[in-house]
Amino acid sequence: MDTCELCGRSPLATTVHHLIPREKGGGLLPTALLCKACHRQIHALYTNNDLVVLGLTTLDSLRSDPQISAYLKWIMRQAPGSEPKLRKSKRVRSKR
């Protein structure tokens, strides 16, 4: 069990998030250990292309993004084991 590097909740299972998506050349570049909820939320809000174009390629840039910042304020109050339901944004659904 680990601590999520984005929301700070622990102990919980984490997944590897490529800060620069693999399909954009980030396969061997830095990664972050994120809880499933945070990882899913990032990809529900943004496509891999969006993450690069918007510069959301560091933990600090993710934390300072208005949509992710609002999510983090909420998720940090949730129990570590909770996996909230989420819906992909219309913009992300239309780009896939």
C-alpha positions as CSV (number, residue, x, y, z in Angstrom):
1,M,0.0,0.0,0.0
2,D,1.2,3.4,-0.9
3,T,0.4,7.1,-0.7
4,C,-1.1,8.9,-3.8
5,E,1.4,11.5,-4.9
6,L,-1.4,13.8,-6.1
7,C,-4.1,13.8,-3.3
8,G,-1.9,12.5,-0.5
9,R,-4.4,9.9,0.7
10,S,-3.0,6.7,2.2
11,P,-2.8,3.8,2.6
12,L,-4.2,2.7,-0.8
13,A,-3.3,0.9,-4.0
14,T,-1.6,3.1,-6.6
15,T,-1.1,3.0,-10.3
16,V,1.7,4.4,-12.4
17,H,0.8,7.6,-14.3
18,H,3.1,8.7,-17.0
19,L,3.4,12.5,-16.5
20,I,4.0,12.8,-20.3
21,P,1.8,10.2,-21.9
22,R,3.6,7.2,-23.4
23,E,2.0,7.9,-26.8
24,K,3.5,11.4,-26.7
25,G,7.1,10.1,-26.0
26,G,6.9,9.8,-22.2
27,G,7.5,6.0,-21.9
28,L,10.9,6.4,-20.3
29,L,10.2,9.8,-18.6
30,P,9.1,10.5,-15.0
31,T,6.0,8.9,-13.6
32,A,3.9,9.4,-10.5
33,L,2.1,6.9,-8.2
34,L,-1.5,7.9,-8.2
35,C,-4.6,6.3,-6.5
36,K,-7.0,4.8,-9.0
37,A,-9.5,7.6,-8.3
38,C,-7.1,10.4,-9.1
39,H,-5.7,8.6,-12.2
40,R,-9.2,8.0,-13.6
41,Q,-10.2,11.6,-12.9
42,I,-7.2,13.0,-14.8
43,H,-8.1,10.9,-17.9
44,A,-11.8,11.6,-17.5
45,L,-11.1,15.4,-17.8
46,Y,-8.3,15.4,-20.3
47,T,-7.1,13.5,-23.3
48,N,-3.4,12.6,-23.5
49,N,-3.0,15.3,-26.1
50,D,-4.7,17.8,-23.8
51,L,-2.3,16.9,-21.0
52,V,0.7,17.8,-23.2
53,V,-0.8,20.9,-24.9
54,L,-2.0,22.4,-21.6
55,G,1.3,21.6,-19.9
56,L,-0.2,19.3,-17.3
57,T,2.9,17.2,-17.2
58,T,4.0,17.7,-13.6
59,L,2.3,17.1,-10.3
60,D,2.5,20.8,-9.6
61,S,0.8,21.7,-12.9
62,L,-1.9,19.1,-12.2
63,R,-2.5,20.5,-8.7
64,S,-2.8,24.0,-10.0
65,D,-5.3,23.2,-12.8
66,P,-8.7,24.6,-11.7
67,Q,-10.7,21.4,-12.5
68,I,-8.2,19.0,-10.8
69,S,-7.7,21.4,-7.9
70,A,-11.5,21.4,-7.2
71,Y,-11.5,17.6,-7.5
72,L,-8.6,17.3,-5.1
73,K,-10.3,19.5,-2.4
74,W,-13.2,17.0,-2.6
75,I,-11.3,13.7,-2.8
76,M,-9.0,14.5,0.1
77,R,-12.0,14.4,2.4
78,Q,-13.0,10.9,1.1
79,A,-11.9,7.7,2.8
80,P,-8.8,6.1,1.2
81,G,-10.7,3.0,0.0
82,S,-13.4,5.0,-1.7
83,E,-13.6,4.8,-5.5
84,P,-16.1,7.4,-6.6
85,K,-18.1,7.1,-9.8
86,L,-17.1,9.5,-12.5
87,R,-18.1,10.5,-15.9
88,K,-15.8,11.5,-18.7
89,S,-16.3,15.1,-19.8
90,K,-18.2,15.6,-23.0
91,R,-15.0,17.0,-24.6
92,V,-13.0,13.8,-23.8
93,R,-15.9,11.5,-24.9
94,S,-16.1,13.2,-28.2
95,K,-12.3,13.0,-28.9
96,R,-12.0,9.3,-28.4
